[in-house]
Amino acid sequence: MKNVTIYSTPTCTYCSMAKDFFKANNVAYQEFNVAADAAKRKEMIDKTGQLGVPVIVIGDEVVVGFDKEKIAGSLGIAA
């Protein structure tokens, strides 16, 4: 399985939906709270140019927002 990282904030509905999707599909992921971690926020912006969350990195692919079909396709699982 590819490495999965999600940059999120505690109040982001789409971040919660993405994490729920990962949990329902037994996808291990690493989470960074960019509201509390300025270094990870800078890392996210430098890596993607995005200011909004979620930013999900699957292997080398970046998915901005909760695009279930794109995420599932990147992981090789059913949406």
C-alpha positions as CSV (number, residue, x, y, z in Angstrom):
1,M,0.0,0.0,0.0
2,K,1.2,3.5,-0.8
3,N,2.1,6.0,2.0
4,V,-0.8,8.3,2.7
5,T,-0.5,11.7,4.4
6,I,-3.3,14.1,5.1
7,Y,-2.8,17.7,6.0
8,S,-5.9,18.8,7.8
9,T,-7.5,21.0,10.5
10,P,-9.8,19.8,13.3
11,T,-12.8,21.8,12.0
12,C,-12.6,20.7,8.4
13,T,-15.6,18.7,7.4
14,Y,-14.0,17.3,4.2
15,C,-10.9,16.3,6.2
16,S,-13.1,14.3,8.5
17,M,-14.8,12.7,5.5
18,A,-11.4,11.7,4.1
19,K,-10.2,10.2,7.4
20,D,-13.5,8.3,7.8
21,F,-13.1,7.0,4.2
22,F,-9.5,5.8,5.1
23,K,-10.7,4.2,8.3
24,A,-13.6,2.4,6.6
25,N,-11.2,1.0,4.0
26,N,-8.4,0.1,6.4
27,V,-6.0,2.6,4.9
28,A,-3.2,3.6,7.2
29,Y,-2.4,7.3,7.1
30,Q,-0.3,10.0,8.7
31,E,-2.1,13.2,9.7
32,F,-0.7,16.6,10.2
33,N,-2.9,19.3,11.9
34,V,-1.8,22.4,9.9
35,A,-3.8,24.7,12.3
36,A,-1.5,23.8,15.1
37,D,1.8,22.9,13.3
38,A,3.2,25.9,11.4
39,A,6.1,23.9,10.0
40,K,3.8,21.3,8.5
41,R,1.5,24.1,7.2
42,K,4.6,25.6,5.4
43,E,5.5,22.1,4.1
44,M,2.0,21.7,2.7
45,I,2.1,25.1,1.0
46,D,5.6,24.6,-0.3
47,K,4.8,21.1,-1.6
48,T,1.4,22.0,-3.3
49,G,0.9,25.7,-3.4
50,Q,-2.4,25.1,-1.6
51,L,-3.7,27.0,1.4
52,G,-6.9,25.0,1.9
53,V,-7.3,21.5,3.4
54,P,-7.5,18.7,3.0
55,V,-4.4,18.1,1.1
56,I,-3.8,14.4,0.7
57,V,-0.6,12.9,-0.6
58,I,-0.8,9.3,-1.8
59,G,2.6,8.0,-2.8
60,D,3.8,10.9,-5.1
61,E,0.3,12.0,-6.1
62,V,-1.4,15.0,-4.5
63,V,-5.1,15.2,-4.1
64,V,-6.6,18.5,-3.0
65,G,-10.0,18.2,-1.3
66,F,-12.0,15.1,-0.7
67,D,-12.3,13.6,-4.2
68,K,-13.4,10.1,-3.2
69,E,-13.1,8.6,-6.7
70,K,-9.6,10.0,-7.3
71,I,-8.4,8.9,-3.8
72,A,-9.8,5.4,-4.3
73,G,-8.2,5.2,-7.8
74,S,-4.9,6.2,-6.4
75,L,-5.2,3.6,-3.7
76,G,-6.5,0.9,-6.0
77,I,-9.7,0.4,-4.0
78,A,-13.4,0.7,-4.7
79,A,-14.9,4.1,-4.1
